[in-house]
Amino acid sequence: MTGPRQPLTTIDLSTVRELAQQLRVDSIRSSTSAGSGHPTSSMSAADILAVLVARHLRYDWDEPGARGNDHLIFSKGHASPLLYSIFKAVGVVSDEELVGEYRRFGSRLQGHPTPVLPWVDVATGSLGQGLPDGVGVALAGKYLDRLPYRVWVLCGDSEMAEGSIWEALDKAAYYELRNLTAIVDVNRLGQRGPTELEWDIDTYVRRAEAFGARVLTVDGHDVNEIDSVLTEAADGAARRPTVIFARTIKGRGFSEVEDREGWHGRTFPKDMAERAIAELGGERNLLVRGPVPDIDSAAATAVDGPGTSATLPSYSVGDRVATRQAYGDALAALGGQYPNLVALDGEVSNSTHADEFAKAYPDRYFEMFIAEQQLVAAAVGLSVRHYIPFASTFAAFFTRAYDFIRMAAISQANLRLVGSHCGVEIGADGPSQMALEDLAMMRAVQGSTVLYPSDATSAAALVHAMVGRSGISFMRTTRGAYPVLYETGERFPVGGSKTLRSDPSDAVTIVGAGVTVHECLAAADRLAERGVRVRVIDLYSVKPVDTETLIAAADATNGRFVVAEDHHPEGGIGSAVTDALLAHGPRSLNIVHLSVHELPGSGTPEELLSAAGIDAEHIEAAVHDLLAESC
């Protein structure tokens, strides 16, 4: 870009100053009316947002899904009074809704922003997440959409202590996301007192520059300076993200609380609010809209669900194939059929087999290195732009990103997470690499889907099922290679199961998933040699679970179950089975639950499965003990 930079709109700065005061007043009015909220955190950033929204944010407020719209993310989600006051100022929320419904039961103006509002991309409020999510949106803009929209993220200075912020800046610099601007509201005060660095802007600058960002600083209350620095941030001259550190005063505009401790998250009593509004010049009702995108306003295209004609990899029954290998095979195959499908990994793609997709479609693969929080956040951001993200790593390492997964559900994001190297089955690597709590963790996510295939055919089919699945989907894959059980073309609907052994004389139902299905089958064969018939269920869908099949099995085997899982006893397959059965009326149940109770160590998979008591020998013994109790 050559020549002097110009703002994108001619709305004059005197109007912007009035708008900033309106945003402060309305932040006070809404929070005082609600009796809760964060007015002082909103007031510090009001000048910055007034300039941004009036003169720089390219957004068609009547078409929030317009493909060319900029994205505005409030990483400091507790400043929701400010965001909602902006929505009033641009005319999409009424004054009555802002003041009368904020934080009330059933209101869309919730305490922290969520995508219940069409102008909100992601849920925020758990600090340190808005900027990582913004990286995902910016990745889509630069590499996939190839559109000139910008991603603007308002951060608080307190959240600069979060490691996820620095993961985000690191990856933003690595991918040269010059379409991403983080604005840090440095108002010095956190919840309980001063922040770590207070107003030490120089240290903030050095840190951000060390992570590869272009850094600008500004007086966060001088609208002329703000206008100039936002223009520079959007000029596209730097091949890297921009971070603006704005020195502000918490509670700006009301002398009784400016830069005073003890006012974070506190509303002003009615008389105090009246004094504040008077000092700010009284109520205003400006309607101010800034620039709109200079490309067509067509909304982004929704992602189609999986079709019946998708071509998946095929495997021969009896061949030994790891389900993690089948994940990679299926992902690469589906990549050619779904142009919106993208993949991400955390530097273990040669183990998860996401590298197969990376080799086939390098322009749709994003390496997040060892940064699992950013891995999930980038997937969230890509889903904002209607892509189909699959994010993979060792299942144990998703625990580091669990808050991001939890918040993704609140964001109503559609994510597909795939965790490999699960349970003691992984062998000699030892317990630090063994996911033994992942099923419980993922089952607890609101609206989630949890899948655990036992062979390559079912794994490939379930990858396809995940493509069109809404919400958070998680598939657990196994490190070792195990025999293929199912013919190519076998269907695996989410919420289903497979009954692999069944006879009218079945005495006990054995339930497994993943690796333990093979142990259950071996145990069933050994029991059959001794004249004991058992029903074997492959519970590949852990959530939703196949309640109908479990109830039928309970009726057929007089409520006798042995459940074997390569997982801690809490929250996994055993819990899924008992929860389903107990929720559907009183019945006689006698359940033996085999799981990993003790801290495992290193060893061969066979040694570790045996030591945990979840191998065929222990399953067989459990059936005998269960039958002996019934005599």
VENZI-V791714 format. One record per backbone hydrogen bond with DSSP energy under -1.0 kcal/mol. CO is the residue of the C=O (numbers start at 1). NH is the residue of the N-H. E is the energy in kcal/mol with one decimal. If there is no record, write none. Layout:
# VENZI-V791714
co->CO nh->NH e->E
co->CO nh->NH e->E
This chain:
# VENZI-V791714
co->12 nh->16 e->-1.6
co->13 nh->17 e->-2.2
co->14 nh->18 e->-1.7
co->15 nh->19 e->-2.5
co->16 nh->20 e->-2.5
co->17 nh->21 e->-1.8
co->18 nh->22 e->-2.3
co->19 nh->23 e->-2.6
co->20 nh->24 e->-1.9
co->21 nh->25 e->-2.8
co->22 nh->26 e->-3.0
co->23 nh->27 e->-1.8
co->24 nh->28 e->-2.0
co->25 nh->29 e->-2.8
co->26 nh->30 e->-2.5
co->27 nh->31 e->-1.7
co->28 nh->32 e->-2.7
co->29 nh->33 e->-2.1
co->30 nh->34 e->-1.9
co->31 nh->35 e->-1.9
co->31 nh->36 e->-1.0
co->38 nh->42 e->-1.1
co->39 nh->43 e->-2.4
co->40 nh->44 e->-1.4
co->40 nh->251 e->-1.8
co->45 nh->49 e->-2.2
co->46 nh->50 e->-2.2
co->47 nh->51 e->-2.1
co->48 nh->52 e->-2.4
co->49 nh->53 e->-2.8
co->50 nh->54 e->-2.0
co->51 nh->55 e->-2.1
co->52 nh->56 e->-2.0
co->52 nh->57 e->-3.3
co->55 nh->8 e->-1.5
co->58 nh->70 e->-3.3
co->60 nh->63 e->-1.6
co->63 nh->66 e->-2.3
co->65 nh->300 e->-1.6
co->66 nh->69 e->-1.5
co->71 nh->152 e->-3.4
co->73 nh->75 e->-1.2
co->73 nh->154 e->-2.6
co->75 nh->77 e->-1.8
co->76 nh->79 e->-2.0
co->79 nh->83 e->-1.5
co->80 nh->84 e->-2.9
co->81 nh->85 e->-1.8
co->82 nh->86 e->-1.9
co->83 nh->87 e->-2.0
co->84 nh->88 e->-1.7
co->85 nh->89 e->-2.3
co->86 nh->90 e->-1.9
co->87 nh->92 e->-2.4
co->87 nh->93 e->-1.3
co->88 nh->91 e->-1.2
co->89 nh->288 e->-2.3
co->94 nh->98 e->-2.4
co->95 nh->99 e->-2.6
co->96 nh->100 e->-2.2
co->97 nh->101 e->-1.9
co->101 nh->104 e->-2.5
co->104 nh->107 e->-2.0
co->108 nh->110 e->-1.6
co->109 nh->103 e->-3.0
co->113 nh->124 e->-1.5
co->114 nh->117 e->-1.8
co->117 nh->120 e->-1.9
co->129 nh->133 e->-2.3
co->130 nh->134 e->-2.3
co->131 nh->135 e->-1.7
co->132 nh->136 e->-1.2
co->133 nh->137 e->-1.7
co->134 nh->138 e->-2.7
co->135 nh->139 e->-2.5
co->136 nh->140 e->-1.9
co->137 nh->141 e->-2.1
co->138 nh->142 e->-2.5
co->139 nh->143 e->-2.6
co->140 nh->144 e->-1.6
co->140 nh->145 e->-3.5
co->141 nh->147 e->-1.3
co->150 nh->71 e->-2.7
co->151 nh->181 e->-2.8
co->152 nh->73 e->-2.7
co->153 nh->183 e->-3.3
co->154 nh->75 e->-1.5
co->154 nh->76 e->-1.6
co->155 nh->185 e->-2.9
co->157 nh->160 e->-1.2
co->158 nh->161 e->-1.6
co->159 nh->162 e->-1.8
co->162 nh->165 e->-1.1
co->163 nh->167 e->-2.0
co->164 nh->168 e->-2.1
co->165 nh->169 e->-2.2
co->166 nh->170 e->-2.2
co->167 nh->171 e->-2.3
co->168 nh->172 e->-2.6
co->169 nh->173 e->-2.2
co->170 nh->174 e->-2.2
co->171 nh->175 e->-2.3
co->172 nh->177 e->-2.7
co->173 nh->176 e->-1.2
co->176 nh->178 e->-2.0
co->177 nh->180 e->-1.5
co->179 nh->151 e->-2.9
co->180 nh->242 e->-2.3
co->181 nh->153 e->-2.6
co->182 nh->244 e->-3.2
co->183 nh->155 e->-3.2
co->184 nh->186 e->-1.2
co->184 nh->246 e->-2.6
co->185 nh->157 e->-1.3
co->185 nh->187 e->-1.5
co->186 nh->248 e->-2.4
co->188 nh->195 e->-2.7
co->193 nh->190 e->-3.8
co->197 nh->200 e->-2.4
co->199 nh->201 e->-2.4
co->200 nh->204 e->-1.6
co->201 nh->205 e->-2.7
co->202 nh->206 e->-2.3
co->203 nh->207 e->-2.3
co->204 nh->208 e->-2.4
co->205 nh->209 e->-2.6
co->206 nh->210 e->-2.1
co->207 nh->211 e->-1.1
co->208 nh->213 e->-2.0
co->209 nh->212 e->-1.8
co->214 nh->243 e->-2.9
co->216 nh->245 e->-2.7
co->218 nh->247 e->-2.3
co->219 nh->222 e->-1.8
co->222 nh->226 e->-2.8
co->223 nh->227 e->-2.4
co->224 nh->228 e->-1.9
co->225 nh->229 e->-2.7
co->226 nh->230 e->-2.5
co->227 nh->231 e->-1.8
co->228 nh->232 e->-2.0
co->229 nh->233 e->-2.3
co->230 nh->234 e->-1.4
co->232 nh->235 e->-1.5
co->241 nh->214 e->-3.0
co->242 nh->182 e->-2.7
co->243 nh->216 e->-2.6
co->244 nh->184 e->-3.4
co->245 nh->218 e->-2.0
co->246 nh->186 e->-2.4
co->247 nh->220 e->-2.0
co->249 nh->252 e->-1.6
co->250 nh->259 e->-2.5
co->251 nh->254 e->-1.8
co->254 nh->257 e->-1.9
co->254 nh->258 e->-1.4
co->257 nh->260 e->-1.9
co->263 nh->266 e->-1.2
co->269 nh->273 e->-3.1
co->270 nh->274 e->-2.1
co->271 nh->275 e->-1.7
co->272 nh->276 e->-2.5
co->273 nh->277 e->-2.7
co->274 nh->278 e->-2.0
co->275 nh->279 e->-2.5
co->276 nh->280 e->-1.8
co->277 nh->282 e->-3.2
co->278 nh->281 e->-1.5
co->291 nh->59 e->-2.4
co->298 nh->67 e->-2.5
co->316 nh->319 e->-2.1
co->319 nh->484 e->-2.2
co->321 nh->482 e->-1.2
co->322 nh->326 e->-1.8
co->323 nh->327 e->-2.1
co->324 nh->328 e->-1.7
co->325 nh->329 e->-2.5
co->326 nh->330 e->-2.9
co->327 nh->331 e->-2.7
co->328 nh->332 e->-2.2
co->329 nh->333 e->-2.1
co->330 nh->334 e->-2.9
co->331 nh->335 e->-1.6
co->334 nh->337 e->-1.1
co->334 nh->338 e->-1.8
co->338 nh->341 e->-1.9
co->340 nh->388 e->-2.8
co->342 nh->390 e->-1.9
co->343 nh->366 e->-2.4
co->344 nh->392 e->-2.0
co->345 nh->368 e->-2.8
co->348 nh->351 e->-2.1
co->348 nh->352 e->-2.6
co->349 nh->353 e->-1.5
co->349 nh->355 e->-1.7
co->353 nh->356 e->-1.2
co->354 nh->358 e->-1.9
co->355 nh->359 e->-2.3
co->356 nh->360 e->-1.7
co->357 nh->361 e->-3.3
co->361 nh->364 e->-2.1
co->364 nh->343 e->-2.2
co->366 nh->345 e->-1.4
co->369 nh->371 e->-2.2
co->371 nh->375 e->-2.1
co->372 nh->376 e->-2.0
co->373 nh->377 e->-2.4
co->374 nh->378 e->-3.0
co->375 nh->379 e->-1.5
co->376 nh->380 e->-2.1
co->377 nh->381 e->-2.5
co->378 nh->382 e->-2.4
co->379 nh->383 e->-1.9
co->380 nh->384 e->-1.5
co->382 nh->387 e->-1.9
co->383 nh->386 e->-1.9
co->388 nh->342 e->-2.3
co->389 nh->416 e->-1.4
co->390 nh->344 e->-2.6
co->391 nh->418 e->-2.5
co->392 nh->346 e->-1.2
co->393 nh->420 e->-1.7
co->394 nh->397 e->-1.5
co->395 nh->398 e->-1.2
co->396 nh->399 e->-1.0
co->397 nh->400 e->-1.0
co->398 nh->401 e->-1.2
co->399 nh->402 e->-1.2
co->401 nh->405 e->-1.9
co->402 nh->406 e->-2.9
co->403 nh->407 e->-2.5
co->404 nh->408 e->-1.9
co->405 nh->409 e->-1.6
co->406 nh->410 e->-1.4
co->407 nh->411 e->-2.2
co->408 nh->413 e->-2.5
co->409 nh->412 e->-1.2
co->415 nh->473 e->-2.7
co->416 nh->391 e->-2.8
co->417 nh->475 e->-2.5
co->418 nh->393 e->-1.6
co->419 nh->477 e->-2.9
co->420 nh->395 e->-2.8
co->421 nh->435 e->-1.2
co->423 nh->426 e->-1.4
co->424 nh->427 e->-1.9
co->427 nh->430 e->-1.6
co->430 nh->433 e->-1.5
co->435 nh->423 e->-2.2
co->436 nh->568 e->-2.9
co->437 nh->441 e->-2.2
co->438 nh->442 e->-2.7
co->439 nh->443 e->-2.5
co->440 nh->444 e->-1.5
co->442 nh->445 e->-1.0
co->445 nh->448 e->-1.9
co->449 nh->474 e->-2.7
co->450 nh->542 e->-1.8
co->450 nh->543 e->-1.9
co->451 nh->476 e->-2.6
co->455 nh->459 e->-2.1
co->456 nh->460 e->-2.5
co->457 nh->461 e->-2.1
co->458 nh->462 e->-2.3
co->459 nh->463 e->-2.0
co->460 nh->464 e->-1.7
co->461 nh->465 e->-1.9
co->462 nh->466 e->-1.9
co->466 nh->469 e->-1.2
co->471 nh->415 e->-1.4
co->472 nh->449 e->-2.5
co->473 nh->417 e->-3.5
co->474 nh->451 e->-3.0
co->475 nh->419 e->-2.4
co->478 nh->324 e->-1.3
co->482 nh->321 e->-2.2
co->484 nh->318 e->-2.0
co->487 nh->490 e->-1.9
co->493 nh->496 e->-1.9
co->498 nh->538 e->-3.6
co->501 nh->536 e->-1.6
co->503 nh->506 e->-2.2
co->508 nh->535 e->-2.7
co->509 nh->562 e->-2.7
co->510 nh->537 e->-2.7
co->511 nh->564 e->-2.6
co->512 nh->539 e->-2.9
co->513 nh->516 e->-1.4
co->514 nh->517 e->-1.2
co->516 nh->520 e->-2.8
co->517 nh->521 e->-2.4
co->518 nh->522 e->-1.9
co->519 nh->523 e->-2.4
co->520 nh->524 e->-2.5
co->521 nh->525 e->-2.2
co->522 nh->526 e->-1.9
co->523 nh->527 e->-2.6
co->524 nh->528 e->-2.4
co->525 nh->529 e->-1.5
co->527 nh->530 e->-1.0
co->527 nh->532 e->-2.7
co->528 nh->531 e->-1.7
co->533 nh->507 e->-3.2
co->535 nh->510 e->-3.9
co->536 nh->500 e->-2.4
co->536 nh->501 e->-1.2
co->537 nh->512 e->-2.3
co->538 nh->498 e->-1.9
co->538 nh->540 e->-1.7
co->540 nh->452 e->-3.1
co->543 nh->450 e->-2.9
co->545 nh->547 e->-1.9
co->546 nh->550 e->-1.9
co->547 nh->551 e->-2.7
co->548 nh->552 e->-2.2
co->549 nh->553 e->-2.2
co->550 nh->554 e->-2.4
co->551 nh->555 e->-2.4
co->552 nh->556 e->-2.1
co->553 nh->557 e->-2.2
co->554 nh->559 e->-2.7
co->557 nh->560 e->-1.8
co->559 nh->590 e->-3.2
co->560 nh->509 e->-2.5
co->561 nh->592 e->-2.8
co->562 nh->511 e->-2.8
co->563 nh->594 e->-3.6
co->565 nh->567 e->-1.5
co->567 nh->596 e->-2.7
co->572 nh->576 e->-2.1
co->573 nh->577 e->-2.5
co->574 nh->578 e->-2.6
co->575 nh->579 e->-2.7
co->576 nh->580 e->-1.8
co->577 nh->581 e->-2.3
co->578 nh->582 e->-2.9
co->579 nh->583 e->-1.4
co->581 nh->584 e->-1.2
co->590 nh->561 e->-2.4
co->592 nh->563 e->-2.9
co->594 nh->565 e->-2.2
co->595 nh->597 e->-1.1
co->604 nh->608 e->-2.5
co->605 nh->609 e->-2.7
co->606 nh->610 e->-2.0
co->607 nh->611 e->-2.6
co->608 nh->612 e->-2.0
co->609 nh->614 e->-2.5
co->615 nh->619 e->-2.3
co->616 nh->620 e->-2.8
co->617 nh->621 e->-2.2
co->618 nh->622 e->-2.2
co->619 nh->623 e->-2.0
co->620 nh->624 e->-2.1
co->621 nh->625 e->-2.6
co->622 nh->626 e->-2.4
co->623 nh->627 e->-2.4
co->624 nh->628 e->-2.3
co->625 nh->629 e->-2.0
